[in-house]
């Protein structure tokens, strides 16, 4: 009997041991970017050829590569390929065509997938963007209670592309989002328009019920967001691409936003009391819209600029005179570097510490902050708006029925194109 038991034990162990033996755990695939080399450079537009080598213990299913920006957000068009077997070497073609890609450092991100687990590899890459260019300039003009939109293409041909039976509440353009924004005042929605087909990508309704302007300001700020003043006493921030709300600032009672800009973490707004016409600067936290402080103003602002992150340059009018006021963002103290004997109608920053100033008598001045001086540059038609072409360094000026081109270095003025009505906004659309 003992002998039989002794024979049974090895046999039993032979049966049980295979059941007790653990299967090896699945391991993530291994993948390596073999080309391009670390730190390689590529210029847009181009097709980047990326070579990948990968292996896996149970078998590969797919290899892929994408491009990440400095925030590790995918940009451009990813490339992928289904594969089989335990090892593979493939070359994927990844087009880099978007004019929205700025120059800078990017990351190639490669992945290998085996059906359940993923392996990855990274490679640094330098991208050189396509040259900056102006795709078109949009002119917004008011004429007899209607608002017209004109498009001047890169060949200099101007065409009327849209018209609305409304007064103008504001207009802006986002080259990053490739959208144009036009809002009515007392009537007419805020529309985000495609610059090509002029279709509406998204919009905000005009909720005016008393005949007062509902949209009181429309601005694209330096953070790329769209800021919209409304007759309910709010200044609201939106993602320019899709209209998703980001923040809401509530202005003091009976004040309305007339313009806005961003400086660091602050949202700065010019505000006007709709009964007394009192002017103020409102400073809000950009992330939440909470009020940081309010500053009084004794001038009618025409244009406000962020001078250095700590100071504002406010160009405006007081008692029939034009002036520029340098004001601390926090605290509001400052001084007035220059005073013109006639009102200001339009201002634009032309680079460094210089601003081009259009006066109500048709005079054109170049103001330099560092020496608090202003130089006469000649005369123009009376201009309602000035905007810099950042590619050429020239300035477009809009007046009654016409747009002129100004050289801020010499003051030379030449006709650009004609429209119907008073030009209120000139909006250059860049390729990025």
TORNUPA-578457 format. One record per residue: x negated, y negated, z negated of N, C-alpha, C in turn. Coordinates in steps of 0.1 Angstrom, whole numbers, plus 2048, in hexadecimal, padded with zeros to 3 digits. Example, Ala and Ser with C-alpha at 12.3 -4.5 7.8 and 13.67 -1.06 7.14 Angstrom:
% residues 2
77C8397B278582D7B277C8217B2;7808167B977780B7B977F8007B1;
***
This chain:
% residues 432
7F880C8008008008007F77F4800;7ED7F37F77E47E87F77DD7E6804;7DA7F280B7D37F18187DC7EB822;7E97EE8227F37E882B7F47D9829;7F47D581C7F57C68197E97BF81E;7DD7C681D7D17BF8227D17BE831;7D77C78387D87C68467E27BB84A;7ED7B98427F87B08457F37A1844;7EB79E83A7E77908377E078A843;7D67908497CF78A8557D9788860;7E27928627EC79186D7F578586A;7FA78385E80377885A7FC76B85C;7EF76A8587E875D85A7E675A869;7E57658717E476287F7F075C885;7FC76087F80875A88480A74C87F;80774987280A73D86C800732870;7F37358727EA72A8757ED722881;7F172788C7F571E897800715894;80971988B81471088881070587E;8057088768006FE86D7F76F5873;7F16F887F7E76EF8857EE6E388A;7E96D68877EF6CA88C7EA6C689A;7F46C28A27F16BD8AF7E96B08AE;7DF6AD8B67D76A18B67E06958B8;7DF68A8B17E767E8B27E46778BF;7EF6718C57ED66A8D17E565D8CE;7DB65A8D67D364E8D47D76438DF;7D56368DC7D862C8E67CF62D8F2;7D362A8FD7CA62A9097BE620907;7B462390E7A861A90E7A861491C;7A560691C7A55FF92979A5F5928;7945F29337895E893578B5E0941;7895D39407895CB94C77B5CB951;7795D095D76B5D09627685C596C;7735BF9727715B397A77E5AB97A;77D59E97A77159697B76859696E;75D59196E754590963759587958;75558994C758580941753572945;75D56894375A55A94575A556954;75F55E95D76055B96B76954F96D;76854997977053D97D778541989;78453B98978D53C99579452F997;79752B9A379E51F9A77AB5229AC;7B551B9A87C351C9AD7C45149BA;7CA5199C57D15269C67C75319CA;7C953D9C57C05489C87C75559C3;7C25609C87C756D9C37BB5749BC;7BD5769AF7B357B9A67B358B9A7;7A85919AB7A759F9AB7A15A499E;7A95AC9977A55B19897A45C098A;7985C59877965D39877965D8978;79E5E39767A05E996979C5F8969;7955FC95E79260A95C79960F94F;7A161A9507A861E9447A862D943;7AA6329377AB6409347B4642928;7B964F9277C265291C7C266191A;7C466590D7C367390A7CF67C90F;7DB6769117E667D9167EA67A924;7E666E9297E966A9377EF65C938;7EA6549427EE6469437FB64594B;80263A94880F63794F80E62A957;8086209518086139587FC60A954;7F660395D7EC5F995A7F25EB95E;7EE5E19577F35D395A7E95C9955;7EA5BD95C7E25B29587EA5A5959;7E859C9507EE58F9507E558494C;7E957794E7E056C94A7E756593F;7DF5629347E455B9287DD54D927;7E55439237DF5369207D9536912;7D452A90E7CD5299017D652C8F5;7E352B8F77ED52F8ED7F153E8EE;7EA5458F67ED5538F97FB5568FE;80054C90680D54D90D80A55191B;81155B92080F55F92E813554938;80A55294280D54994D80A55095A;81054B96580E55097281555E974;81156597D81857298180F57E97D;81558797580D59297080D59D97B;8035A697A8025B19848025BE97C;8085C99828085D697C8085E1986;8055ED9828065F998B808605982;81160E98781361B981808624985;80362C97B7F863597D7FB642976;7F364C97A7F565A9747E765F971;7E666A9697DA6709667D466A959;7C96709547C366C9487B966094A;7B665D9567AD6529587B064B966;7AD63E9677B16379737A862B974;7A562798079E61B9837A661498F;7AB60898C7B46019967AF5F3997;7B25ED9A27B05DE9A47BE5D89A7;7C15CE99F7CE5C89A07CC5BA9A5;7D55B69AE7D55A89B47DF59F9AC;7D95959A67E158C99D7E157E9A4;7EC5799AA7EC56C9B17EC5619A6;7E45579A97E454B9A07E753F9AA;7F553C9AA7FA5339B48005269AE;8035279A180B51C99B80350F99A;80950499F8024F799E8044F298F;80C4F998780E4F59798034F9971;7FA5029767EF50796D7E44FC96C;7E14F69617D74ED95F7C94F395E;7BF4EC9617B14F195F7AF4F4951;7A74FF94E7A35029417A051193F;79F51593279B52392F7A752B92D;7A75379337B25409327AD54E92F;7B655792C7B35659287BA56F931;7B25789377B758393E7BB58E934;7C75939347CC59C92A7D05A9932;7C95B49307CC5C09377D15CA92D;7DB5D29327E15DD9297E25EA931;7E15F59297E260292E7ED609925;7F761092C802615925803624928;80562D91E80663B92181464191F;81E63891D82B63C91B83063A90D;82763990482A6368F682162C8EF;81462C8F380B6238ED80461A8F7;7FF60F8F37F96058FC7EB6018F7;7E16019007D45FC8FD7D25EF905;7C85E79017C65DA9087B75D6908;7B55CC9117A75C69127A95B8916;79F5AF9127A05A191579459C91C;79559292478A58C92C78D57D92D;78357592A78456692B78256293A;78A55893E78A55394C78C54494C;78553D95578652F95778E52D964;7995249637A152196E7A0512972;79D51097E79D5029837AA50098B;7B24F69877BF4F398C7BE4ED99A;7C94ED9A17CA4E59AE7C94D69AA;7C44CE9B47C34C09B17D14BA9AE;7D14B09A57DD4A99A17E24A19AD;7EF4A29B07F449A9BB8034969B7;80748C9BE8154879BD81E48E9C7;8274969C283049D9CB83A4939D2;83F48A9C98494809CE84B4759C3;85046A9C785445F9BE86345D9BF;86A45D9B487845B9B487B44D9AF;8844469B68884399B38974399AE;8994349A28A743399D8AB42499E;8B64219A58BB4149A78C94129A4;8CD40799E8DB40499B8E03FA9A5;8ED3FC9AA8F23F39B49023F39B2;9073E89AD9153E69AC91D3F19A4;9183F599991E3FF99191B40D994;91241099E90E41D9A18FF41E9A0;8FB42B99F8EC42E99D8E84379A9;8DE4329B08D943A9BB8CB4409B8;8C844B9BE8BB4529BC8B54549CA;8A844F9CB8A14509D78944589D5;8904609E08844689DF87A4649EA;86E4609E686445D9EF85A4699EF;8594709FA85047C9FA8424799FC;8394839FC82B4819FD82647BA0A;82F47BA1482C475A21831466A21;837461A1683B453A16849451A1B;85145CA1E85E45AA2386845AA18;87144FA1887A44DA0D888450A12;890458A0A89D45CA0E8A645BA01;8B3457A038BD4579F88C14659F6;8C046A9EA8C34789E78CF47A9DE;8D34709D78DE4729CE8E44649CA;8F14649C78F74589C290245B9B8;9044539AE90E4569A49164499A1;92344A99F92B43E99B92A43B98C;91E43798891B43597991142A977;91142496B90541C9688FA425963;8EE4209628E242895E8E042894F;8E04349498DC43593B8CE438939;8C743D9438B94409428B544B94C;8A844B94F8A2455958894458954;88F46495888246895587E47495E;87147895E86D48396686348B95E;86349896085A4A19598524A9964;8464A696683E4AE97083B4BC96B;83A4BE95D8384CB9588444D495A;8504CF95885C4D695A8614D6969;85B4CD97185F4CB97F86E4C897F;8724BE9778804BA9768814AB975;88C4A597A89049797A89C496972;89C48B9698A84899608AE47C963;8BB47B9658C246F9678CF47095E;8D24659578DD46594E8E5458951;8F345A9508FB44E9508FC447943;90243B943903433937911436931;91B42D93592842F93092F43B936;92B44094293044C94792545394F;92646095291C46795991346F94F;91247C95290A4859498FB48394B;8F44889428E54899448E349694B;8DD4959578DA4A195F8CB4A3961;8C74B09608BA4B49638BA4B9971;8B34B297A8B54B59898A84BC98E;8AA4C599789F4CB99E89A4C09A8;88D4BE9A98884B39B28894B79C1;88B4C49C488B4C89D289A4C89D7;8A24D19D28B04D19D68BA4C89CF;8B54C19C58BD4B89BC8C94BF9B5;8C84CC9B48D24D49AC8D04D199D;8DA4D39958DA4D09878D54DD980;8CA4DC9798C54E89718CC4E9964;8CE4DE95D8D64DD9518DA4CF94F;8E44CD9468E94BF9438EF4BE935;8F04B19318F74AE9259034A5928;90F4A792291B4A092591A49291F;92048892792247B92292F47A91A;92E47790D93947890493F46A901;93C460909941452907950452908;95744C8FE96544B8FF96A43C8FE;9604338FB9634258F995E41C904;95842290E952419919944414916;93F41890A93141490692741E90C;91B41A90F91142491490F43090A;91143C90F90F44890690044B906;8FA44C9118EB44F9128E4441912;8DC43F9088D54329068C643290A;8C043D90A8B243E90E8AF44D912;8A644E91C8A145B92189245A923;88A46291C87C46191D87546E91C;86B47092486247C92385647791B;85347D90F84847990783C481909;83147D903824483905824492901;82D4968F982E4A58F58354AD8FF;83A4A690A8414AD91584F4AF913;8554AB9078634AC90486B4A0909;8784A390C881499910888493903;88848690288F4808F689A4778FC;8A64798F68B24728FB8B946B8F0;8BB45E8F28C34568E88D24568EC;8DA4578E28E94598E48F044F8DC;8FD44C8E09054428DA90A4468CC;9084538C890C4578BB9014548B1;8F744C8B58EC4488AC8E14528AA;8E045C8B38D54668B28CB4648BD;8BF4698BB8B546B8C58B147A8C4;8B44818CF8B348F8CF8A74938D8;8A049D8D48954A38DC8994B08E2;8954B28EE8984BE8F688C4C48FD;88B4D18FF8814D79088854D2916;87B4CC91D87E4C692A8824D1934;87E4DD9328804E793D88F4ED93C;8954ED9308A24F49308AC4ED927;8A84E29208B24DB9188B44E190A;8AC4EA9068AD4EF8F88A94E48EE;8B24E28E48B04D78DB8A44DA8D2;89C4D08CE8914D28C68924CA8B8;8974BE8B98994B68AD8A34AC8AF;8A94A68A48B249B8A58AF49189A;8AC48589F8AA47A8958B7472894;8BB46F8888C74678868C3458883;8C744F88C8C344188A8CB43A87F;8C642F87A8CF4278708DC424877;8E642286E8F441F8738F441387D;8FB4168888FD40C8938F140989B;8E64108998DB40E8A28DA4198AC;8D54168B88D441F8C38C641F8C9;8C142A8CE8B442B8D38B34258E1;8A941D8E38A74178F189A41C8F8;8914228F08854298F687F4328EB;87643B8F08704448E68624488EB;85944B8E284C4518E584845A8DA;83E4628DC83846B8D282A4678CF;8264668C28184648BE81546E8B3;80D4788B780A4838AD81648A8A9;81948B89C825491897830488895;83047C89A83A47289884246F8A5;84F46D8A48574698AF85B45A8AC;8574528B58594438B386343E8BD;86C4368B88784328BF87A4238BE;87D41C8C988240E8C889140F8C7;8974088BD8A54088BA8AB3FB8BA;8B83FA8BF8BF3ED8BF8CD3EF8B9;8D03E58B08DD3E58AA8E73E18B5;8F23E98B78FA3E78C39043DB8C1;9043D58B490D3C98B29043BD8B1;8FA3BD8A88F23B18A58E63B08AE;8E33BB8B68D73BC8BF8CA3BB8B7;8CA3BD8AA8BD3BE8A28B53C98A8;8A73C78A889E3D08AE8953D68A3;8933E38A388B3EA8998823F58A0;8783F989987040589C874410892;87841B89787B42688E870431890;86B43688586144088586644D87E;86645888686C464881862470882;86447A87A85B48687B86048E888;85649089085A49689D8604A489C;85B4AC8928604BA89186E4BB88C;8724B188387F4B387C8894A7880;88349C88488C49088788E48887A;88848C86F88A484862884477863;88A46D85D88545F85E87945E855;86E45885B86245585386244784E;86543D85786642F85386D42785F;87241B85B878412865870405864;86E3FE86F8673F287086F3E8878;8703DB8738783D187A86F3CB885;8763C689086F3C089B8763B289D;86E3A88A187339B8A48713988B3;8713A28BB8703A08C98793AA8D0;87C3A88DD8833B18E68793B98ED;8783C68EA86D3CE8F08703D28FE;8663D19068663D59148603E3916;8553E591084E3F29118453F4905;8444008FF83C4038F483240E8F7;82640D8F381B4178F681441B8E9;8104288E980842D8DE7F94298E1;7F441F8DA7E741A8DE7DB4248DA;7DC4298CE7D04328CA7D443D8BF;7E14408BE7E64498B47E94438A7;7E44368A57E742F8987EE42289A;7EE41D8A77F34108A97FC4118B6;8064088B680F4068C280C3F98C8;80C3F98D580C3EC8DD81B3EA8E2;8213DF8DD82F3DC8E082F3D08E9;8333D18F68343C68FF8433C28FF;8463B58FD8543B18FC8553A28FD;86139D8FA86438F8FC86A3898EF;86637C8ED86C3748E286D3668E6;8793608E587B3528E887634E8F6;8783568FF87535390D866355910;85E35B90785035E90984E36D909;84437191184037F911834380907;83338B90082838D8F782539C8F5;81939F8F08153AC8EC8123AD8DE;8173B78D78153B88C880E3C58C6;8033C48BE7FC3D08BA8013D38AB;8073DF8AA80E3E389D8093F0898;8063F188B8023FE88580F407885;80D41388881841D88881D41F87A;81442087181842286381641485C;82140E8578204028508253F6858;8223F68658283EC86E8203DF86F;8153DD86780D3D18688063D0876;8023C48797FB3C28867F93B388A;7F73B18977F53A489C7FA3A38AB;7F93978B07FE3958BE7F23908C7;7EC3998CE7E03958D67E238B8E1;7EF38A8E77F13818F27FF37D8F3;8013718F980E36B8FB80F365909;81936991181B36391E82635991E;82634E92683034492583E34892B;83F35393184B35893784E366933;85A36B93385D37992F856383937;85438F93184F39B93785B3A393D;8593A89498643B094F85F3BF950;8533C295184E3D095283F3D194E;83B3DC94982D3DF9458293ED948;81D3EF94B8173FD94D8093FD949;8054089427F740A93E7EF40F94A;7E440994E7DD40C95A7D0412957;7CD41694B7C141C9477B841593D;7B141C9347A941692A7B140D921;7AC4009207B33F79177BA3EC920;7BF3F092C7C53E69357D33EA938;7DC3E09397EA3E193C7ED3D7947;7F63DB9517FB3D295B8083CD956;80A3BF9578163B995181C3B195C;8293B395F8313AC96883A3A2961;83A39596584138A95F84D386967;85737F96086437C966862372971;85736B97285536197D84E367989;84C37598884537C99383637C991;83137798682337798381E38597F;81238998380D396980800394978;7FF39A96C7F43989637EE3A595F;7E13A595D7DA3B19577D53AE949;7DB3B493F7D83B29317CD3BC92D;7C33B79267B83BF9207B83BE911;7BA3C990A7BC3C98FC7AF3C58F5;7A43CA8F97973C88F27933BA8F0;7963B18FB7933A38F979F39A8F8;7AB3A18F67B839A8F47BA38F8FF;7B639390C7B738A9177C038F922;7C538592A7CE3899357C9381941;7C838994D7C33839597CE383964;7D037896A7DA3779747D637F980;7DF3879867DC3909917E438C99E;7EB38199E7F337D9A980137E9A6;80937F9B181837F9AF81E38A9B6;82A38E9B28323999B88403959B8;84939C9BF85739A9BC85A39D9AD;8643989A786739A99986A3A9998;8623B098F8633BE98D86A3C2981;8723CD9828793D39768713DE970;8683E49778613F09728543F1979;84A3F797283D3FA977839408973;83341097C82E41D979822420980;81842797980B42A97F80C437987;8054379928034439997F5449994;7F545398C7E94589857DF45E98F;7E346199B7DA4679A57D245C9AC;7D94519B07D24479B87CD43B9AF;7D343A9A37D042E99A7D842299E;7E04239A87E94179AC7F64179A4;7FD40C9A580940A99D8144079A6;82040E9A482C40B9AB8344019A3;8393F79A98423ED9A284F3EC9A9;85A3ED9A18683ED9A786F3E09A4;8763DA9AE87D3CE9AC88B3CF9B2;8903C49B889D3C39BF89B3C99CD;8A03D69CE8A03DC9DB8933E09E1;8883E09D987B3E39DF8723E99D5;8683F09DA85D3F59D28503F19D8;8473EB9D083A3E79D582F3EF9CF;8243EF9D68183F69D180E3EC9CD;8083ED9C17FF3E39BB7F23EA9B7;7E73E39BB7DA3E79B77D73E09AA;7D63E799E7D43E09927C63DA990;7BD3DE9997AF3D89987AE3CB99F;7B63C99AA7B53BD9B27C23B49B2;7CD3BB9AE7D93B49AF7E03B49BD;7DA3BB9C67DF3BB9D47ED3C39D4;7F63BD9DB8043C29DB8083C59E9;80E3D19EC8133D49F98203DB9F8;8293D9A028363E0A028343EFA02;83D3F69FB83D4059FA84940AA01;8554089FB86240DA0286D4049FD;879405A038843FEA008904079FC;8984029F28A44099EE8B03FF9ED;8BB4049E98C73FB9E78C93F99D8;8C93ED9D48CB3EA9C68BF3E69BE;8C13E49B18B63E09A88AE3ED9A3;8A23EE9A689A3F99A28993F9992;89D40498C89C40597D89140E978;88F41998088542397C87D427989;87042998786743099186143C98A;86344899085F45498985745D992;84945C991841465999841473994;84347C99D84348B99983649099E;82E49599582149C9988234AA99A;8194B199F8194BF9A18184C7994;8144C19898144C797C8144BD971;
***
